[in-house]
Amino acid sequence: MNSSERKYKIIEQLLKVEEESTLYQIENILNEGDGWDEIPPIVQKLIEKAIEQSDAGVGIPHEQVMSEIKKKYNFS
């Protein structure tokens, strides 16, 4: 089933919904964004800086950190 077919199927199901509470929940889901605007500006800047550093190759890959932790604390 492609994207258009899925959307059509959802619309068909939505037209059958009669409960106000269900419609309210659906509206909330559709109006939620990604939450970025809810993050404090200082945290947004820190996240952006971390992404820039990661893109520039600065930092230690997750796999390497996990490997070192496992060795240090004898995890298998």
Buried (B, 14 or more C-beta within 10 A) or exposed (E): EEEEEEEEEEEEEEEEEEEEEEEEEEEEEEEEEEEEEEEEEEEEEEEEEEEEEEEEEEEEEEEEEEEEEEEEEEEE
